[in-house]
Amino acid sequence: MSGEIFSILIKDDNELSREEIENLIEKKQQNLKEIEVHQGKNSVYISELGEISFLQLELGQYSDSEENYLICLAFFEKQQDRLGQAAVYGVLGTLFFKKGDYEDSISHYTSALKIYEELNQIQEVITCMKGIGNCYLMLNKLDEACDEFLECSAVCSNNNDIYNLLDCLGNLVLIHEKQEQWDVVFELYKKTLKAFKEIGDDKGIIVSYFNLGILIKEQQKDEALRYFKKGTNLAIDSNYSELIIKGLSYIGEILFYLGRVRDAKDEYIKALYLAKEVEAKNAIIQVNVLLKSFGLSEEDIINELKLYKKARNDPLRD
């Protein structure tokens, strides 16, 4: 029974319109009365009430949803159904988060977390910990949020849950960026890179390389150039035009600051050529401005593009 209710509480958002959801609630409420008359407030009744509560939550009818979930909670307490209790506590955590009542959300997520830890329900433990961490973020309690996401990261790592690990790392990056702890952010990006490699997410790997380069480009330009080239070459292999253009622009910027002006110009020409090929209008404008800052006229840029096109032989890879 509790498993059934739990699936109701955490199911994905549906694509029904507000009017359709309201109509569905009305039908379920009529059905609920029928169940109560013929069967009483049994497990079937609670299952239907759980569905109604979920739909009310989706519509932002928080008071009605909370009231109904508390009835479900009382039922599970009477049945001594720990999993059912945890499910209701968890969804109440979500409800209070949506209301903006973050302290109450933490309280309910914590109640759910304790039960899930006792029952060794790892995925639910992770979900609750992330919920608590997000509440602390909203309260701007960055130290508490950091502790929660670090602990959650350890649980994710121990259970090889890479996707939730990446969520935790992303939040830790956000926290340490706010605190301007750039050394920590750099190490977090390296962990993120490793995680993306484990799941074979090329786009995530590319963006991680770029982020690493951006973080150190002021102090370690040669190392930043290495990261930018790694990301750009993978973008080429993966045929991500937008990321190729971005990577070539990063490479051009670093080469310029390294005094390799001719090489920098060549990278921007590559980027502009590709941007025109894929009709990336914003990129075309930006790269044109950069090339003109090198002293090139519009005619010079056109001629450079013609020469590049003529001499092209695996031109993008560095």
C-alpha positions as CSV (number, residue, x, y, z in Angstrom):
1,M,0.0,0.0,0.0
2,S,2.7,2.5,1.0
3,G,4.6,1.8,-2.2
4,E,1.5,2.6,-4.2
5,I,1.0,5.9,-2.4
6,F,4.7,6.7,-2.7
7,S,4.5,6.4,-6.4
8,I,1.6,8.8,-6.5
9,L,3.5,11.3,-4.4
10,I,6.6,11.4,-6.5
11,K,5.2,10.9,-10.0
12,D,6.3,13.2,-12.8
13,D,4.4,16.3,-13.7
14,N,1.7,15.5,-16.2
15,E,0.8,17.6,-19.2
16,L,-2.8,18.3,-18.3
17,S,-4.1,21.8,-18.4
18,R,-5.3,23.5,-15.2
19,E,-8.9,23.0,-16.2
20,E,-8.3,19.3,-16.9
21,I,-6.7,18.9,-13.5
22,E,-9.6,20.7,-11.8
23,N,-12.0,18.4,-13.5
24,L,-10.0,15.4,-12.6
25,I,-10.0,16.5,-8.9
26,E,-13.7,16.9,-9.0
27,K,-14.2,13.4,-10.4
28,K,-11.8,11.9,-7.8
29,Q,-13.6,13.7,-5.0
30,Q,-16.9,12.2,-6.1
31,N,-15.2,8.8,-6.3
32,L,-13.8,9.3,-2.8
33,K,-17.3,9.8,-1.4
34,E,-18.4,6.6,-3.0
35,I,-15.4,4.7,-1.5
36,E,-16.1,6.1,2.0
37,V,-19.8,5.1,1.8
38,H,-19.2,1.6,0.6
39,Q,-15.7,0.7,2.0
40,G,-14.9,3.3,4.7
41,K,-11.6,5.2,5.0
42,N,-9.5,2.2,4.0
43,S,-6.3,1.9,2.0
44,V,-8.2,2.4,-1.3
45,Y,-9.7,5.6,0.2
46,I,-6.2,6.8,1.2
47,S,-4.8,6.0,-2.2
48,E,-7.5,8.1,-3.9
49,L,-7.0,10.9,-1.4
50,G,-3.2,10.8,-2.1
51,E,-3.9,11.3,-5.8
52,I,-6.2,14.3,-5.0
53,S,-3.6,15.8,-2.7
54,F,-1.0,15.5,-5.4
55,L,-3.2,17.2,-8.0
56,Q,-4.0,20.0,-5.5
57,L,-0.3,20.5,-5.0
58,E,0.2,20.8,-8.7
59,L,-2.4,23.6,-8.8
60,G,-0.9,25.4,-5.9
61,Q,-3.8,24.6,-3.6
62,Y,-1.5,24.2,-0.7
63,S,-3.9,24.4,2.2
64,D,-6.2,21.7,0.8
65,S,-3.3,19.6,-0.3
66,E,-1.6,19.8,3.1
67,E,-4.9,19.0,5.0
68,N,-5.4,15.8,2.8
69,Y,-1.8,14.7,3.2
70,L,-2.1,15.0,6.9
71,I,-5.0,12.6,6.8
72,C,-2.8,10.2,4.8
73,L,-0.1,10.6,7.4
74,A,-2.4,9.8,10.2
75,F,-3.6,6.6,8.4
76,F,0.0,5.5,7.9
77,E,0.9,6.2,11.5
78,K,-2.1,4.1,12.6
79,Q,-1.0,1.3,10.3
80,Q,2.6,1.7,11.5
81,D,3.6,2.0,7.9
82,R,7.0,3.7,8.0
83,L,7.5,4.0,4.3
84,G,4.1,5.6,3.9
85,Q,4.9,8.1,6.6
86,A,8.2,8.9,5.0
87,A,6.5,9.4,1.6
88,V,4.0,11.9,3.1
89,Y,6.8,13.8,5.0
90,G,8.8,14.0,1.8
91,V,6.0,15.4,-0.2
92,L,5.1,17.9,2.5
93,G,8.7,19.0,2.3
94,T,8.1,19.7,-1.4
95,L,4.8,21.5,-0.6
96,F,6.4,23.9,2.0
97,F,9.3,24.5,-0.4
98,K,6.9,25.6,-3.1
99,K,5.1,27.8,-0.6
100,G,8.4,29.4,0.3
101,D,8.2,28.2,3.9
102,Y,11.8,26.8,3.9
103,E,12.1,26.1,7.6
104,D,9.0,23.9,7.6
105,S,10.2,22.2,4.5
106,I,13.5,21.3,6.1
107,S,11.6,19.9,9.1
108,H,9.5,17.6,7.0
109,Y,12.4,16.6,4.7
110,T,14.4,15.7,7.8
111,S,11.5,13.6,9.2
112,A,11.4,11.7,5.9
113,L,15.2,11.4,5.8
114,K,15.4,9.7,9.2
115,I,12.9,7.0,8.2
116,Y,14.5,6.5,4.7
117,E,17.9,6.1,6.4
118,E,16.5,3.5,8.8
119,L,14.9,1.6,5.9
120,N,18.0,2.0,3.7
121,Q,16.1,3.7,0.9
122,I,19.1,5.3,-0.8
123,Q,17.4,7.1,-3.7
124,E,14.9,8.7,-1.3
125,V,17.7,9.6,1.1
126,I,19.5,11.5,-1.7
127,T,16.2,13.2,-2.7
128,C,15.6,14.4,0.8
129,M,19.2,15.6,1.3
130,K,19.0,17.6,-1.9
131,G,15.7,19.1,-0.8
132,I,17.2,20.2,2.6
133,G,20.3,21.6,0.8
134,N,18.1,23.6,-1.6
135,C,16.1,25.0,1.4
136,Y,19.3,26.2,3.0
137,L,20.3,27.8,-0.3
138,M,17.0,29.7,-0.4
139,L,17.6,30.8,3.2
140,N,21.1,31.9,2.2
141,K,22.6,29.6,4.9
142,L,25.5,28.7,2.7
143,D,27.6,26.9,5.2
144,E,24.6,24.6,6.1
145,A,23.8,24.1,2.4
146,C,27.4,23.2,1.7
147,D,27.5,20.6,4.5
148,E,24.3,19.0,3.2
149,F,25.4,18.8,-0.4
150,L,28.9,17.5,0.6
151,E,27.2,14.7,2.6
152,C,24.8,14.0,-0.2
153,S,27.8,13.9,-2.6
154,A,29.4,11.2,-0.5
155,V,26.2,9.2,-0.5
156,C,25.9,9.5,-4.3
157,S,29.5,8.5,-4.8
158,N,29.2,5.5,-2.5
159,N,26.2,4.4,-4.5
160,N,27.5,5.3,-8.0
161,D,24.7,7.8,-8.6
162,I,26.5,10.1,-11.0
163,Y,23.5,12.2,-12.1
164,N,22.6,13.2,-8.5
165,L,26.3,13.6,-7.8
166,L,26.5,16.2,-10.6
167,D,23.5,18.0,-9.1
168,C,25.3,18.2,-5.8
169,L,28.5,19.4,-7.4
170,G,26.6,22.0,-9.3
171,N,25.1,23.4,-6.1
172,L,28.5,23.3,-4.4
173,V,30.0,25.3,-7.3
174,L,27.2,27.8,-6.9
175,I,27.9,28.2,-3.1
176,H,31.7,28.6,-3.5
177,E,31.3,31.0,-6.4
178,K,29.1,33.2,-4.1
179,Q,31.9,33.0,-1.5
180,E,34.5,33.6,-4.2
181,Q,36.5,30.5,-3.1
182,W,37.9,29.9,-6.6
183,D,40.4,27.2,-5.6
184,V,37.5,25.1,-4.3
185,V,35.4,25.9,-7.4
186,F,38.3,24.7,-9.6
187,E,38.6,21.4,-7.8
188,L,34.8,21.0,-8.0
189,Y,34.9,21.5,-11.7
190,K,37.6,18.8,-12.0
191,K,35.3,16.4,-10.1
192,T,32.4,17.4,-12.4
193,L,34.6,16.7,-15.4
194,K,35.4,13.2,-14.0
195,A,31.7,12.6,-13.4
196,F,30.7,13.6,-16.9
197,K,33.4,11.3,-18.3
198,E,32.0,8.4,-16.3
199,I,28.6,8.8,-17.9
200,G,30.0,9.7,-21.4
201,D,28.3,13.1,-21.5
202,D,30.3,14.9,-24.2
203,K,28.6,18.2,-23.8
204,G,29.1,18.1,-20.0
205,I,32.8,17.3,-20.6
206,I,33.3,20.1,-23.1
207,V,31.6,22.7,-20.8
208,S,33.7,21.4,-17.8
209,Y,36.9,21.9,-19.8
210,F,35.8,25.4,-20.8
211,N,34.9,26.3,-17.2
212,L,38.3,25.1,-16.0
213,G,40.0,27.2,-18.6
214,I,38.0,30.3,-17.7
215,L,38.8,29.9,-14.0
216,I,42.6,29.9,-14.5
217,K,43.0,32.0,-17.7
218,E,44.2,35.1,-15.7
219,Q,47.0,33.2,-13.8
220,Q,47.8,30.2,-15.9
221,K,47.3,31.1,-19.5
222,D,49.2,28.1,-21.0
223,E,47.2,25.7,-18.9
224,A,43.9,27.4,-19.7
225,L,44.8,27.1,-23.4
226,R,45.2,23.4,-22.9
227,Y,41.8,23.1,-21.4
228,F,40.2,25.2,-24.1
229,K,41.8,23.1,-26.8
230,K,40.7,19.9,-25.2
231,G,37.1,21.1,-25.0
232,T,37.1,22.5,-28.6
233,N,38.5,19.3,-30.1
234,L,35.9,17.3,-28.4
235,A,33.2,19.7,-29.6
236,I,34.5,19.2,-33.1
237,D,34.4,15.4,-32.7
238,S,30.9,15.7,-31.4
239,N,29.8,18.2,-34.0
240,Y,28.5,20.8,-31.5
241,S,28.8,23.9,-33.7
242,E,27.9,26.4,-30.9
243,L,30.5,24.9,-28.6
244,I,33.1,24.8,-31.4
245,I,32.6,28.5,-32.0
246,K,32.8,29.3,-28.3
247,G,36.0,27.2,-27.9
248,L,37.7,28.8,-30.9
249,S,36.9,32.2,-29.4
250,Y,38.4,31.2,-26.0
251,I,41.5,29.9,-27.7
252,G,41.8,33.1,-29.7
253,E,41.5,35.2,-26.6
254,I,44.2,33.3,-24.8
255,L,46.5,33.4,-27.8
256,F,46.1,37.2,-28.0
257,Y,47.1,37.6,-24.3
258,L,50.0,35.3,-24.9
259,G,51.2,37.7,-27.6
260,R,50.4,35.3,-30.4
261,V,48.3,37.9,-32.3
262,R,48.5,36.2,-35.7
263,D,47.5,32.8,-34.3
264,A,44.6,34.5,-32.3
265,K,43.4,36.1,-35.5
266,D,43.4,32.8,-37.3
267,E,41.3,31.2,-34.6
268,Y,38.7,34.0,-34.8
269,I,38.6,33.5,-38.6
270,K,37.9,29.8,-38.0
271,A,35.2,30.8,-35.6
272,L,33.6,33.3,-37.9
273,Y,33.7,30.9,-40.8
274,L,31.8,28.3,-38.8
275,A,29.4,30.9,-37.4
276,K,28.5,31.9,-40.9
277,E,28.1,28.2,-42.0
278,V,25.6,27.6,-39.2
279,E,24.1,31.1,-39.3
280,A,24.8,31.9,-35.7
281,K,24.0,35.6,-35.9
282,N,25.1,36.6,-32.4
283,A,28.4,34.8,-32.8
284,I,29.0,36.4,-36.2
285,I,28.5,39.9,-34.7
286,Q,30.8,39.2,-31.7
287,V,33.6,37.6,-33.7
288,N,33.4,40.4,-36.3
289,V,33.9,43.0,-33.6
290,L,36.9,41.1,-32.2
291,L,38.5,40.9,-35.6
292,K,38.0,44.6,-36.2
293,S,39.7,45.2,-32.9
294,F,42.7,43.6,-34.5
295,G,42.7,46.4,-37.1
296,L,41.0,44.3,-39.8
297,S,38.5,46.0,-42.1
298,E,35.4,44.4,-43.5
299,E,37.2,43.8,-46.7
300,D,40.2,42.3,-44.9
301,I,37.8,39.9,-43.0
302,I,36.2,38.8,-46.3
303,N,39.6,38.1,-47.9
304,E,40.8,36.2,-44.8
305,L,37.6,34.0,-45.0
306,K,38.3,33.4,-48.7
307,L,41.9,32.4,-48.0
308,Y,40.8,30.2,-45.1
309,K,38.1,28.4,-47.2
310,K,40.7,27.8,-50.0
311,A,43.4,26.4,-47.7
312,R,41.0,24.5,-45.5
313,N,42.3,21.0,-44.5
314,D,41.0,19.9,-41.1
315,P,41.2,23.6,-40.1
316,L,39.4,23.5,-36.8
317,R,41.4,21.0,-34.8
318,D,44.3,22.4,-32.7
